[in-house]
């Protein structure tokens, strides 16, 4: 089971993560949490990256947490698809803003396993 942490970068009150945990238990499969940071997306800034990196440091050492910081533009291309190839499903954050909806749709087309998007912003 793969949880792709893109918008709700927290362990508490994260309905997508909770759903991924429940599915991994139900299917008796291990859970991997991918938290990646691209370096060349629209609106990339030192301030936003500092926020994301600080969160990654807080979660460092958590079992099943895979932080990935892209060292150069495009270096992370194919990472999600490679991880998805070994997963039974992907759970991702459903977030209606920024470039995330388009990114999620593009990723779903590239992965050969079911992808579920879960909203943690509201009820």
PyMOL commands that place a pseudoatom at each C-alpha (Angstrom):
pseudoatom trace, name=CA, resn=UNK, resi=1, chain=A, elem=C, hetatm=0, pos=[0.000, 0.000, 0.000]
pseudoatom trace, name=CA, resn=UNK, resi=2, chain=A, elem=C, hetatm=0, pos=[1.389, 3.406, -0.943]
pseudoatom trace, name=CA, resn=UNK, resi=3, chain=A, elem=C, hetatm=0, pos=[0.242, 6.683, 0.609]
pseudoatom trace, name=CA, resn=UNK, resi=4, chain=A, elem=C, hetatm=0, pos=[1.392, 9.659, -1.471]
pseudoatom trace, name=CA, resn=UNK, resi=5, chain=A, elem=C, hetatm=0, pos=[1.571, 12.605, 0.946]
pseudoatom trace, name=CA, resn=UNK, resi=6, chain=A, elem=C, hetatm=0, pos=[1.233, 15.766, -1.152]
pseudoatom trace, name=CA, resn=UNK, resi=7, chain=A, elem=C, hetatm=0, pos=[-1.058, 18.252, 0.575]
pseudoatom trace, name=CA, resn=UNK, resi=8, chain=A, elem=C, hetatm=0, pos=[-1.864, 17.108, 4.109]
pseudoatom trace, name=CA, resn=UNK, resi=9, chain=A, elem=C, hetatm=0, pos=[1.688, 16.870, 5.357]
pseudoatom trace, name=CA, resn=UNK, resi=10, chain=A, elem=C, hetatm=0, pos=[0.815, 15.738, 8.832]
pseudoatom trace, name=CA, resn=UNK, resi=11, chain=A, elem=C, hetatm=0, pos=[0.307, 12.481, 10.708]
pseudoatom trace, name=CA, resn=UNK, resi=12, chain=A, elem=C, hetatm=0, pos=[-2.654, 13.586, 12.828]
pseudoatom trace, name=CA, resn=UNK, resi=13, chain=A, elem=C, hetatm=0, pos=[-6.114, 14.463, 11.454]
pseudoatom trace, name=CA, resn=UNK, resi=14, chain=A, elem=C, hetatm=0, pos=[-5.088, 13.151, 8.059]
pseudoatom trace, name=CA, resn=UNK, resi=15, chain=A, elem=C, hetatm=0, pos=[-8.013, 11.195, 6.628]
pseudoatom trace, name=CA, resn=UNK, resi=16, chain=A, elem=C, hetatm=0, pos=[-6.044, 9.987, 3.591]
pseudoatom trace, name=CA, resn=UNK, resi=17, chain=A, elem=C, hetatm=0, pos=[-3.338, 8.532, 5.821]
pseudoatom trace, name=CA, resn=UNK, resi=18, chain=A, elem=C, hetatm=0, pos=[-5.983, 6.963, 8.066]
pseudoatom trace, name=CA, resn=UNK, resi=19, chain=A, elem=C, hetatm=0, pos=[-7.623, 5.387, 5.015]
pseudoatom trace, name=CA, resn=UNK, resi=20, chain=A, elem=C, hetatm=0, pos=[-4.268, 4.076, 3.762]
pseudoatom trace, name=CA, resn=UNK, resi=21, chain=A, elem=C, hetatm=0, pos=[-3.546, 2.547, 7.184]
pseudoatom trace, name=CA, resn=UNK, resi=22, chain=A, elem=C, hetatm=0, pos=[-6.980, 0.901, 7.268]
pseudoatom trace, name=CA, resn=UNK, resi=23, chain=A, elem=C, hetatm=0, pos=[-6.556, -0.516, 3.761]
pseudoatom trace, name=CA, resn=UNK, resi=24, chain=A, elem=C, hetatm=0, pos=[-3.062, -1.815, 4.499]
pseudoatom trace, name=CA, resn=UNK, resi=25, chain=A, elem=C, hetatm=0, pos=[-4.407, -3.623, 7.564]
pseudoatom trace, name=CA, resn=UNK, resi=26, chain=A, elem=C, hetatm=0, pos=[-7.435, -4.964, 5.706]
pseudoatom trace, name=CA, resn=UNK, resi=27, chain=A, elem=C, hetatm=0, pos=[-5.251, -6.276, 2.867]
pseudoatom trace, name=CA, resn=UNK, resi=28, chain=A, elem=C, hetatm=0, pos=[-2.447, -7.352, 5.208]
pseudoatom trace, name=CA, resn=UNK, resi=29, chain=A, elem=C, hetatm=0, pos=[0.092, -5.347, 3.191]
pseudoatom trace, name=CA, resn=UNK, resi=30, chain=A, elem=C, hetatm=0, pos=[2.808, -3.029, 4.474]
pseudoatom trace, name=CA, resn=UNK, resi=31, chain=A, elem=C, hetatm=0, pos=[2.316, 0.724, 4.128]
pseudoatom trace, name=CA, resn=UNK, resi=32, chain=A, elem=C, hetatm=0, pos=[4.874, 3.050, 2.561]
pseudoatom trace, name=CA, resn=UNK, resi=33, chain=A, elem=C, hetatm=0, pos=[4.388, 6.811, 2.943]
pseudoatom trace, name=CA, resn=UNK, resi=34, chain=A, elem=C, hetatm=0, pos=[6.000, 8.747, 0.091]
pseudoatom trace, name=CA, resn=UNK, resi=35, chain=A, elem=C, hetatm=0, pos=[6.578, 12.408, 0.832]
pseudoatom trace, name=CA, resn=UNK, resi=36, chain=A, elem=C, hetatm=0, pos=[8.307, 13.988, -2.135]
pseudoatom trace, name=CA, resn=UNK, resi=37, chain=A, elem=C, hetatm=0, pos=[9.332, 17.551, -2.933]
pseudoatom trace, name=CA, resn=UNK, resi=38, chain=A, elem=C, hetatm=0, pos=[9.924, 18.671, -6.508]
pseudoatom trace, name=CA, resn=UNK, resi=39, chain=A, elem=C, hetatm=0, pos=[12.190, 21.623, -7.036]
pseudoatom trace, name=CA, resn=UNK, resi=40, chain=A, elem=C, hetatm=0, pos=[10.768, 23.193, -10.210]
pseudoatom trace, name=CA, resn=UNK, resi=41, chain=A, elem=C, hetatm=0, pos=[6.978, 23.385, -9.896]
pseudoatom trace, name=CA, resn=UNK, resi=42, chain=A, elem=C, hetatm=0, pos=[5.010, 26.631, -10.344]
pseudoatom trace, name=CA, resn=UNK, resi=43, chain=A, elem=C, hetatm=0, pos=[5.156, 28.834, -7.249]
pseudoatom trace, name=CA, resn=UNK, resi=44, chain=A, elem=C, hetatm=0, pos=[8.151, 26.991, -5.760]
pseudoatom trace, name=CA, resn=UNK, resi=45, chain=A, elem=C, hetatm=0, pos=[9.755, 29.202, -3.132]
pseudoatom trace, name=CA, resn=UNK, resi=46, chain=A, elem=C, hetatm=0, pos=[12.299, 28.995, -0.333]
pseudoatom trace, name=CA, resn=UNK, resi=47, chain=A, elem=C, hetatm=0, pos=[9.530, 29.763, 2.188]
pseudoatom trace, name=CA, resn=UNK, resi=48, chain=A, elem=C, hetatm=0, pos=[7.264, 26.933, 1.038]
pseudoatom trace, name=CA, resn=UNK, resi=49, chain=A, elem=C, hetatm=0, pos=[10.158, 24.502, 0.741]
pseudoatom trace, name=CA, resn=UNK, resi=50, chain=A, elem=C, hetatm=0, pos=[11.323, 25.352, 4.266]
pseudoatom trace, name=CA, resn=UNK, resi=51, chain=A, elem=C, hetatm=0, pos=[7.847, 24.462, 5.554]
pseudoatom trace, name=CA, resn=UNK, resi=52, chain=A, elem=C, hetatm=0, pos=[7.873, 21.111, 3.721]
pseudoatom trace, name=CA, resn=UNK, resi=53, chain=A, elem=C, hetatm=0, pos=[11.459, 20.278, 4.704]
pseudoatom trace, name=CA, resn=UNK, resi=54, chain=A, elem=C, hetatm=0, pos=[10.803, 21.079, 8.373]
pseudoatom trace, name=CA, resn=UNK, resi=55, chain=A, elem=C, hetatm=0, pos=[7.881, 18.662, 8.307]
pseudoatom trace, name=CA, resn=UNK, resi=56, chain=A, elem=C, hetatm=0, pos=[10.012, 15.973, 6.691]
pseudoatom trace, name=CA, resn=UNK, resi=57, chain=A, elem=C, hetatm=0, pos=[12.554, 16.367, 9.483]
pseudoatom trace, name=CA, resn=UNK, resi=58, chain=A, elem=C, hetatm=0, pos=[9.782, 15.992, 12.092]
pseudoatom trace, name=CA, resn=UNK, resi=59, chain=A, elem=C, hetatm=0, pos=[8.652, 12.742, 10.462]
pseudoatom trace, name=CA, resn=UNK, resi=60, chain=A, elem=C, hetatm=0, pos=[12.179, 11.387, 9.926]
pseudoatom trace, name=CA, resn=UNK, resi=61, chain=A, elem=C, hetatm=0, pos=[12.559, 7.939, 11.376]
pseudoatom trace, name=CA, resn=UNK, resi=62, chain=A, elem=C, hetatm=0, pos=[8.850, 7.134, 11.283]
pseudoatom trace, name=CA, resn=UNK, resi=63, chain=A, elem=C, hetatm=0, pos=[8.411, 3.528, 10.117]
pseudoatom trace, name=CA, resn=UNK, resi=64, chain=A, elem=C, hetatm=0, pos=[7.537, 3.326, 6.440]
pseudoatom trace, name=CA, resn=UNK, resi=65, chain=A, elem=C, hetatm=0, pos=[8.235, 7.031, 5.749]
pseudoatom trace, name=CA, resn=UNK, resi=66, chain=A, elem=C, hetatm=0, pos=[10.139, 7.745, 2.536]
pseudoatom trace, name=CA, resn=UNK, resi=67, chain=A, elem=C, hetatm=0, pos=[11.095, 11.411, 2.216]
pseudoatom trace, name=CA, resn=UNK, resi=68, chain=A, elem=C, hetatm=0, pos=[12.442, 12.403, -1.201]
pseudoatom trace, name=CA, resn=UNK, resi=69, chain=A, elem=C, hetatm=0, pos=[13.825, 15.827, -2.079]
pseudoatom trace, name=CA, resn=UNK, resi=70, chain=A, elem=C, hetatm=0, pos=[14.535, 16.217, -5.764]
pseudoatom trace, name=CA, resn=UNK, resi=71, chain=A, elem=C, hetatm=0, pos=[18.204, 17.204, -6.186]
pseudoatom trace, name=CA, resn=UNK, resi=72, chain=A, elem=C, hetatm=0, pos=[17.700, 18.647, -9.698]
pseudoatom trace, name=CA, resn=UNK, resi=73, chain=A, elem=C, hetatm=0, pos=[14.694, 19.382, -11.926]
pseudoatom trace, name=CA, resn=UNK, resi=74, chain=A, elem=C, hetatm=0, pos=[13.258, 16.146, -13.286]
pseudoatom trace, name=CA, resn=UNK, resi=75, chain=A, elem=C, hetatm=0, pos=[15.402, 13.832, -11.139]
pseudoatom trace, name=CA, resn=UNK, resi=76, chain=A, elem=C, hetatm=0, pos=[12.329, 12.405, -9.428]
pseudoatom trace, name=CA, resn=UNK, resi=77, chain=A, elem=C, hetatm=0, pos=[10.503, 11.669, -12.676]
pseudoatom trace, name=CA, resn=UNK, resi=78, chain=A, elem=C, hetatm=0, pos=[9.181, 8.110, -12.559]
pseudoatom trace, name=CA, resn=UNK, resi=79, chain=A, elem=C, hetatm=0, pos=[9.565, 7.673, -8.793]
pseudoatom trace, name=CA, resn=UNK, resi=80, chain=A, elem=C, hetatm=0, pos=[5.837, 7.362, -8.084]
pseudoatom trace, name=CA, resn=UNK, resi=81, chain=A, elem=C, hetatm=0, pos=[5.279, 4.946, -10.973]
pseudoatom trace, name=CA, resn=UNK, resi=82, chain=A, elem=C, hetatm=0, pos=[8.222, 2.798, -9.836]
pseudoatom trace, name=CA, resn=UNK, resi=83, chain=A, elem=C, hetatm=0, pos=[6.843, 2.592, -6.292]
pseudoatom trace, name=CA, resn=UNK, resi=84, chain=A, elem=C, hetatm=0, pos=[3.316, 2.006, -7.579]
pseudoatom trace, name=CA, resn=UNK, resi=85, chain=A, elem=C, hetatm=0, pos=[4.554, -0.967, -9.592]
pseudoatom trace, name=CA, resn=UNK, resi=86, chain=A, elem=C, hetatm=0, pos=[5.134, -2.766, -6.289]
pseudoatom trace, name=CA, resn=UNK, resi=87, chain=A, elem=C, hetatm=0, pos=[1.986, -1.477, -4.543]
pseudoatom trace, name=CA, resn=UNK, resi=88, chain=A, elem=C, hetatm=0, pos=[-1.521, -2.897, -4.434]
pseudoatom trace, name=CA, resn=UNK, resi=89, chain=A, elem=C, hetatm=0, pos=[-3.051, 0.607, -4.446]
pseudoatom trace, name=CA, resn=UNK, resi=90, chain=A, elem=C, hetatm=0, pos=[-2.215, 4.273, -3.948]
pseudoatom trace, name=CA, resn=UNK, resi=91, chain=A, elem=C, hetatm=0, pos=[-3.989, 6.593, -1.561]
pseudoatom trace, name=CA, resn=UNK, resi=92, chain=A, elem=C, hetatm=0, pos=[-3.340, 10.280, -2.190]
pseudoatom trace, name=CA, resn=UNK, resi=93, chain=A, elem=C, hetatm=0, pos=[-4.471, 13.627, -0.839]
pseudoatom trace, name=CA, resn=UNK, resi=94, chain=A, elem=C, hetatm=0, pos=[-7.455, 15.187, -2.574]
pseudoatom trace, name=CA, resn=UNK, resi=95, chain=A, elem=C, hetatm=0, pos=[-6.749, 18.916, -2.499]
pseudoatom trace, name=CA, resn=UNK, resi=96, chain=A, elem=C, hetatm=0, pos=[-8.622, 21.271, -4.845]
pseudoatom trace, name=CA, resn=UNK, resi=97, chain=A, elem=C, hetatm=0, pos=[-6.006, 24.033, -5.084]
pseudoatom trace, name=CA, resn=UNK, resi=98, chain=A, elem=C, hetatm=0, pos=[-2.610, 24.801, -6.524]
pseudoatom trace, name=CA, resn=UNK, resi=99, chain=A, elem=C, hetatm=0, pos=[-1.330, 22.457, -9.241]
pseudoatom trace, name=CA, resn=UNK, resi=100, chain=A, elem=C, hetatm=0, pos=[-2.213, 19.348, -7.207]
pseudoatom trace, name=CA, resn=UNK, resi=101, chain=A, elem=C, hetatm=0, pos=[-5.446, 18.254, -9.007]
pseudoatom trace, name=CA, resn=UNK, resi=102, chain=A, elem=C, hetatm=0, pos=[-3.668, 18.165, -12.376]
pseudoatom trace, name=CA, resn=UNK, resi=103, chain=A, elem=C, hetatm=0, pos=[-0.668, 16.391, -10.841]
pseudoatom trace, name=CA, resn=UNK, resi=104, chain=A, elem=C, hetatm=0, pos=[-2.919, 13.748, -9.293]
pseudoatom trace, name=CA, resn=UNK, resi=105, chain=A, elem=C, hetatm=0, pos=[-4.748, 13.132, -12.583]
pseudoatom trace, name=CA, resn=UNK, resi=106, chain=A, elem=C, hetatm=0, pos=[-1.482, 12.828, -14.507]
pseudoatom trace, name=CA, resn=UNK, resi=107, chain=A, elem=C, hetatm=0, pos=[-0.072, 10.421, -11.927]
pseudoatom trace, name=CA, resn=UNK, resi=108, chain=A, elem=C, hetatm=0, pos=[-3.192, 8.238, -12.009]
pseudoatom trace, name=CA, resn=UNK, resi=109, chain=A, elem=C, hetatm=0, pos=[-2.783, 7.813, -15.773]
pseudoatom trace, name=CA, resn=UNK, resi=110, chain=A, elem=C, hetatm=0, pos=[0.816, 6.626, -15.304]
pseudoatom trace, name=CA, resn=UNK, resi=111, chain=A, elem=C, hetatm=0, pos=[0.178, 4.082, -12.547]
pseudoatom trace, name=CA, resn=UNK, resi=112, chain=A, elem=C, hetatm=0, pos=[-1.284, 0.636, -13.123]
pseudoatom trace, name=CA, resn=UNK, resi=113, chain=A, elem=C, hetatm=0, pos=[-2.912, 0.245, -9.700]
pseudoatom trace, name=CA, resn=UNK, resi=114, chain=A, elem=C, hetatm=0, pos=[-6.049, 1.847, -8.251]
pseudoatom trace, name=CA, resn=UNK, resi=115, chain=A, elem=C, hetatm=0, pos=[-5.525, 5.381, -6.952]
pseudoatom trace, name=CA, resn=UNK, resi=116, chain=A, elem=C, hetatm=0, pos=[-7.887, 6.786, -4.338]
pseudoatom trace, name=CA, resn=UNK, resi=117, chain=A, elem=C, hetatm=0, pos=[-7.951, 10.471, -3.425]
pseudoatom trace, name=CA, resn=UNK, resi=118, chain=A, elem=C, hetatm=0, pos=[-9.149, 11.365, 0.074]
pseudoatom trace, name=CA, resn=UNK, resi=119, chain=A, elem=C, hetatm=0, pos=[-10.071, 14.873, 1.249]
pseudoatom trace, name=CA, resn=UNK, resi=120, chain=A, elem=C, hetatm=0, pos=[-8.649, 15.893, 4.632]
pseudoatom trace, name=CA, resn=UNK, resi=121, chain=A, elem=C, hetatm=0, pos=[-9.612, 19.559, 4.363]
pseudoatom trace, name=CA, resn=UNK, resi=122, chain=A, elem=C, hetatm=0, pos=[-13.219, 19.234, 5.435]
pseudoatom trace, name=CA, resn=UNK, resi=123, chain=A, elem=C, hetatm=0, pos=[-15.931, 16.810, 6.300]
for i in range(1, 123): cmd.bond("trace and resi %d" % i, "trace and resi %d" % (i + 1))
show_as sticks, trace
zoom trace
